[in-house]
Amino acid sequence: MPTLFCSRHLPADALALAHGRATLRLPPEDRHLPPAELGRQVEAAEGLVCLLTDTVDETLLERARQLRVIANVAVGFDNIDVAAATRRKIVVTNTPGVLTETTADFTWALLLATARRVAEADAYTRAGQYKEWGLTLLLGGDVFGKTLGILGLGRIGKAVARRAQGFGMRLLYHDAVRDPAAERELGVVFESKAAILAHADFVTLHVPLLAETHHYIGEPELRAMKRTAYLVNASRGPVVDEATLVRALQEGWIAGAGLDVYEEEPRVHPGLFACRNAVLAPHIASASIETRHRMARMAVENALAVLEGRRPANPVNPEVLGDEDGPRGAAGA
């Protein structure tokens, strides 16, 4: 049987899929493996199931001479050198779709928590500062009836838009490709990125991490936003210039930000910790029990399909399989 190495311990129901179909290998401890150690582990493996925290680059692939498939337990795949894998005829797969609704839920959790100062209120109450009700205590911003700007109208962006309908919001979007069907279905209006930044009360990011989206939100964009606006990022950290965001929050260019991802994860810019108008989460947008189990099962099934000579459900580089229609870049975790 082919050898399948999982870089981290996965839920038992996902691992059970490999029973009788592959020789399953796991690290002795459930911890992040440094690149050199991960390289040693995959030297004799035909399949690799990895997480977005694993760097699968040219150096690692040079050691993994038997590798036939890399199954990422994530929608995004910027941790993998897909071009290098493709040159070696290694199939790369991801886990789209299964985390769409959960990530959209969490985007809204960040949006509401930021606008209504939930994290501040929790800390205030726990510290015993709540002595009496006050008319101006912890005033936040309304959400209902406001304008939401969605940058990136893929699966997650559309799911965020559907939820916004219940809040009676005006919906604007920008994407590399205009989507007339979504405009009819969701009532979203296509606008330029500049127009959205100028008019939106809330801006949510759902773009993939590509060369052209690195620092997609930087100083010009943050200064273009309304001082009463909020930024929410549950896509990829480097999409936002984090150091500049700290300045924007400290100096009041915008009202607040909700972040689930960071530019140099797991490091968080230390300036953010002092920003009371920022809600910070540790990359947990897809972290529901149901979703993480589905993601793990999908990744293992993708790997087993390739090892068994079948087409996987979610190839990132389908040209390796003789199919030129690849997936659109993804932003979710």
N, C-alpha and C positions, 0 to 999 in steps of 0.2 A: 504493500500500500504506500502511496505517496506520503511524505512527511509534511505536516502543516504546523507551523510555529505561530503561536499567539503571543504578542509582545507583552500583554497583560492578562490577568485572570478575567475571564468572561463569565456571565451568568451560566448556571448549569444547563439550562434549556438550550442555550446556543452551543455549548460544548458537546452536548449529547448528539447533535446533528452529525458530528464527525465519527460517531461510533461505528466501527465496521467499514468505514469508507476512507479513513486516513489515519496515519499514526500521528496522534496529537501530542505536541510538546508545549509545555508552559514553563516560564521562569519559576524558580523555586519560591520566590517572593513576589508579591503583587506590588511592584514599584516600577518607576520609570527607569528604563535601561539606557545607560550612556551609549553614544554611537558605537564605540569600539566593542562593547559587550553585545549590543544588538547585532553587530556585524558577525561576531563569532557564532551567535545562535542561529543565524540564517544561512551559514555557509553550506549546511547539508540539507536545507529545506527546499521543497518545491513550491510551497505556499506560505505566505506571510499574512496574518491578520494583525493590523496595527492600528494605533490611535493617532489622532492629529498631533499629539505631543512627540511622536516618533519621527525623526528626520531620516527619510529614505532618499539618499542622494547618490551621486556618482560613486563616491568612495565605498558606500555600503554595497551598492549593486555590483561593484567590481569583485567583491568577495562572494557574492551570492550567485555563483555560476549555475546552480541548478534551479534557480527561482523561475517559476512560470506565472505566478499571480501574486499581486499585492492587493489585499482587500482592506480598505480603509474604513474604520468604524466612524464615519462622519460623512457629511455632505460635501464639505470643502475638502480639497486635496492639495492645498498649497504646501503641505509638508512633504510632498513626494515630487521628485524630479521626473515628471511624466515623460518628458522627451527622452531622458536617459533610459527609462524603462522601455519605452517604445522601440528605441534602437536595438534593445536586446530581446525584442519580441515578448516582453513581459506584460501581461494584461493587468491594468489597474482598474479597480472598481471602487464605488462609493455607495452611500446609503441614502439616496434622495427620497423625498416623499414622506417617509415614516415620521420625520420629526417636524414637519411643516406646522401642524396645528399646535403642537407643544411649544415650539419656538415663538409662534405668533402670540400664544397666551402669555409667554414670559415677556415679550416685547411690551405687551399691554400692562403687565405687572410693573415693569420699569417706568413706563409712561405715567401711570397713575401714581405710583409711589413718589416719583420725582415731582410731579405737579402738585400733589397734595402733601408733600413733605412727610411721608409716612416714616422713613427711617429716622428723621430728626425727632418726630413726635414720639417714636418708640424710645429713643435714647433719653429724651426729656422726661418721659414718664418713669422709666426705670431708675433714673437718677434721683427720683423723689422731688423733682422740681414742680410737679403739678400740684399747686396749692389751691388754686381756684380757677374757675372758668373766666375767660376774658374775651371781649369782642374782637380783639386783634391778635389773639394768640395763634401763632404758627399759621399765618395766612398763606394760602397757596394759590394756584391758578385753576380756573375752571377748565374742564375738558369738553363738556357737552356744548355742541354748537360751534366749536372752534374749527380752525382749518388745520388739517393734517397733511403734511407733505411726505410722500413715500418715495425714497430714492432707491430704485431697484424693484420692479414689479414682477418678480418671479413668483414661485409658489408661496413663499413666506410673505412677500409683500402683498399679494392678493389676499392671503388669509388675514393679515393685519387690516386691510381695507374692509373686509367683510365684518370684522368686529367693530370697526369705526362707524358702520352704518347705524348700529344700535345707539351710538352717542350723538346721532344727528349731525355729524361733522361734514364739512365741505372737504372733499378729497381731491388732492392734486398728486400727480406722480410724474417722475421722469425716469426714463430707461433708455438703454442704447437702441432698443427696438420698440416702436410704438405698438400698442395692443388694442385695436378697435373693439375686439370681442369683450375684453375686460372693461373697457369704457362703457359699453352698453350694459353689461351685466352688473357692474359694481358702482357705476356712476362716477368713476374716477375721471379726472380731466388731465390731459397731457399738457405739461408746461415745461419750460426750460428749467434747468437746475437753478439758474440765477433767479427766476421768477418765484420758484418754490421757496428758496432761502429768504427772499424778501417778504413774502406774504404769509408763510406758514407759522402757526402758533406752536406746532410740534413737528419735528423732522425725524423720521425714523430711517435707518440705514439698512439696506438688504442687498448690497452689491457684493460680488465675489472679490477676493483679493487678487488683483492682477497688476501688472506694471502700471497701467493707466488709472487704477483706483487707489494706488498707494498715496496716502495723504489726500484723499478725495475731499476731505474736510480739513482745511487748514486755516490760516489767518484770514485770507480774503473771504472765505465762505462764512467763518464765524462772525466776522465784522459785518457781513451782509445780512445776517439774521436779525430779527427784532430783539430788542433788549428783554422783551417779555416771553421769548420763545424758549423751547426746550429741545435738546438733542438726545436721541436714544440710539444706542449702537449695540446690537446683538448679532452683528455679522462677523467681522474680523477686526482685530485691534488696529493694525497698521493703516486701515482706511481713514483713521483720524490722527491728525498730528497731536499727540497727547500733551506735549509740553505747551503747545499753543492753547489747547483746550483749558489747561490749568489757568493760564493767564486770562482767558475769556471768562471763566467762572469766578476768578478772584476779582477781576476788574469790572464785572457786570456787563460784559458784551451781550451775554445771554442769561436767562433766568436760572437755568439748571441743566443737568445732564444725567441720564441713566445709562450705565455702562455694564455690560456683561463680559466684554473682551478688552484686551489691552495690547499695546504696541509690542511689548517685549515679555509676553507671558512666560512664567507666572509673575514676573516683576510688574508691579504697578507703580506708575510715576508717583514718587512720595508727595508731590504737591497736591495730588488728588485727595489724600487722606485729610488734609486740612480744609477741604472744600465742603462745607455743610450743605451746599446746594447740589451735591453730586450723590447719587445712589450707586453703590458699587457692589457687584456680584461676581463670584469666582467662576465665570464661564459655565453657567448651569442652565442655559436656555432650553436645552433638550433633556434636562435631568428629571424626567418623570420616570417612575419605575417601568411603566408600560413601554414608553418610547425607547429607553436605553436597552431593554430586552429585545425589542423589535430590531433596533439597529444592530445589535450583536448577532442576532439570528440571520439577518440579511447579509452581513459581512461574511459569516461562515458559509452560508449557502452560495454566495458569489465565488468564494475561493474553491469550494468543492466542485462547483460546476466546471470551472476551468480544469481542475485536476482530473475530472472525469470525462474531459473531452467535450463538454457541452458549452453553449454560449451562456455567459452569466447574464443576469437580469440588468445589471447596472455598470456596463463598461465605460470608463472614462476615455480610454484610447481605443475605440472600436476598430481603428485601422489595423491593429494587430490581428483582429479577427476577420479582416477583409471588408469591414463596414466603415464607411467614411462619415456617417452621421453620428457625431459625438454629442455629449450632453452640454448644455449651456453651463457656464461657470456657476458655482453654488456658493452661498455665503453662510449657511447654517453650520452649527457645530456637529 
